[in-house]
């Protein structure tokens, strides 16, 4: 059973792991683990207090399909940092759409209208949504959608403000001095074109090197190479596509989906992107089966909570 959520980040094909766990976007690993253990205790088959078999099955599905994958991504420093980078890029890309975006929840509207102390307002609006998030399982997706829309507005406002700050921080160009006799000439159009081609060549070389790493199954080196390339080329579809493929081979399905979806938004016709999407579609059913069989049955949670007596 899937859980269709079409608000907030989910609207842009990004699973909002922070909304699923009900933690703020700037939560640290300690907060994330504490919140996860609380939710897992509520939903795990050995500790769930629902009286009907239907309720117990729903709790197990929510745990295995939503909560466990969210914690898997946010509990590890590397995957959490990668995920936050993707969210930041999305916030920057969408910042200009604030005036036209449709907002369905009161909380997101209030955050959008806040003129000062945005951080405090965000946490104040988030708290009541989180406090009873998993009390009524039939409403879980609705609450996750509300939190995700709040998170989306928070990201768009923050990233938009950062872009403005960077623009304001740029020093005004100094007036150019009058050219002295025999001064150095400004680069010609040919020289500019040569520099541009050199940059393209460097990116192409980096991507080729990453492909070779992937072919040799040196995935950690490929990921490192591609992440470095993305720093200066955040909208390179081939780079995102290759990174998605590398994560797929490492069975980091969440990160693979994030980068492949990003690549498709930039250039869905890119052959690497098409290849990555096909590989993702083939891998996801196996991932779902794995999570369903391993985690929904309790998996390693006995060590956390113990069996029912």
Beta strands, then each sheet from edge to edge (+ up, - down):
end
